[in-house]
Amino acid sequence: EDLKNKVENMSNDENNKKTNKKYHGIAKGKNIILVQFESLQNFLMNREYNGKEITPNLNKLISKDSIYFNNFYQQVGPGNTSDAEFVMSTSLYPTNDLSVFNHYKENYYYSLQKILKKEGYSTYSFHGNDKEFWNRNEMYPNLGIDNFISLEDFEYDEKEDLINLGLNDMDFFDQTVDYLKEAKKPFYSTVISITSHHPYDMPEELIELELKKEHENTIFGNYIQSINYADKAFGNFIEKLKKEGLYEDSIIILYGDHAGLYPTRAENGKIMSEFLGYEYRFDEYMNIPLIVNLPGSDIKETNEIVGGEVDLMPTILNLAGIEDNKGKRFGRDLFNSKKGFVLNQYYVPLGSFIDDDKVFKMSKDGIFENSMAWDRKTKEPIDIEECREGYEKAISEFKESQLILENDLIDNIIEEQEKKDN
Ligand code: GP9
């Protein structure tokens, strides 16, 4: 009975239903290319190391025709990269003990891809790993992704062209454009890079960023070098999209899937705190960039609202000018929300959250009074009582999302909504 009541009352965030929305339909009818950049953290943006930019091509991207969200956060669980894909596609939360792509692959999802397909988009995903990795080959059709181009489909040399888990980003991005050229327009495509994957080892001849002595043979050193390489591969991707005449008819959305340097490895925490000049806490390592690049728009903004991966789906639907509020989305359209809120879990205890003003880290022992809270901007401690409401919201949203996953409730929710509408 309780479950039934809950389902009957589930609806989307009111912000997603407003009219006269900012940037509504600005990308209507355009191709949407969503680059999910492996392990990309936000501190790398516009950052120099040893006199060189670490991410010159990403920096160039945000310098023109772009909106850059600098307070955007990861929300993945044990399914890591695949959880980022799941959260982006459904606006639901992942779990904190299972990979959704493996354990909830049979559920019904009212995904972003399914909605875009109804509007005439073709759907793609590109990734340079085996198609079975993270069970993508089984989960993708269920999410409405019709074309999956995986390692097996790319041309490469076994001995020369693989780095870490898969095809090197340079060849990957390059061949992806060849496929996109042939894709039915408009298309929605995720492009998931792989080279900057832990432990970030790179073939010597591809390294261009020289390390300071103290960072040699450290994960931090490897990390910034592999990101620097992946950034170069991404730069070539943009150039090739332009050359092939695809760029002007597309929008590019780019975000990091999750952190690359977790402080669970003490060396990372120590080096990062020294490098940044302040303590390396979860609101820093979970901070990933989100960039919305709108070719020819003349828009250049930094949007400071706090957001998370769960907000991607409603944000993209607004840009595409699509009004569809069926089902349940936990995210908000970031262009049309006044307040940001992100619940964090898995890497920090459930109940932790970040909003525009504060950061709350729930205590491991589950006792609210033992938790920590600080001002998001000044980093000074604040009274945890200011966080009780956010903490309760984080717990209840996460539980609601678990209930949906465990009971496969999306089609029941849509049915109830349709009954109400008629
Ligand atoms: C594997 C790639 C990386 O295909 O997506 O996955 P991760 O280990 O980061 O979850």
Residues whose N, C-alpha, C, O or C-beta is under 5 A from the ligand:
A	BS01	GP9	G79 N80 T81 S82 N129 F133
